[in-house]
Amino acid sequence: EGRGRPVADSFGIDVSTFQGSEGAVGVDLLFPPLRGAAVAVERCARRLMTPPGGNVAGPDGGYDLMALAGKRWNALERLRVAADIEAECLREDGVVAAKVTAITETSAFAYRVRIAITTEEGSYPLVLAVDQVTATIVRDDRG
């Protein structure tokens, strides 16, 4: 009584707004809720596809990964982008650590970002496929 929510509920409840693998719609029309760390992971993904100031609820956040598609990065720029991604993820409630483990170009205008998101519940992978128009969660990443 009065001691707060269990860790699994500390992230609140949300629904997924991302497509599934191979472009299949990932939103269940019955809108089953996301719970636990999945909420924080998807919120990190949303932060990384929102231009700075583009979220009315959190106007101080946002990092537009799509704006970086097609740009060529040297080693120092790649480190800066990784640090910016990690810093934006750390702004999300419940995230205690974030580490970009890879940024890989998949074409001239697309790339993939792999991030390890850590909450009190454990570490969870977040893989985003990014091009100039979209950023999507890669649910069955193999490498």
C-alpha positions, 0 to 999 in steps of 0.5 A: 500500500502506497509503495509504488508500482512493481518494476514491470509496471513502472513504465506505464502502458502503451501500444506499439505503433510500428510495423512488424517484420517485412512491412507487415503491420505490427499494430494489432487492431485490438490494441493489446497493451505493451508493458514493462521494458517494451514501453521504454524501448519503443519510446526510445525508438519514437524519440529517435525519429522525432525532429528536435522539438517535434513532440508537443508533449516533450518539446525539449527532446527528439533526434531525427535519424531520417535526416542523417540518411544519405550522409557520409560520416567519418569516424569522428562523426560516427562517434558523435552520432552514436553519443547523440543517440545514446544521450537521447535514449537516456532521456527516456524514463526508466532507461538507465543505460544506452549503448550504440553497438553498431551503425551500418550503412545498408545502401547509399541512402539507408542505414541500420542502428543497433542499440542496447537499451538497459532498464532495471529489468535488464538489457534489450536490443533496439534495431532501427532500419532508417532511410530518408523517409522512415525509421522502423524497428527491425524485430527479427534482426539477424546480424 
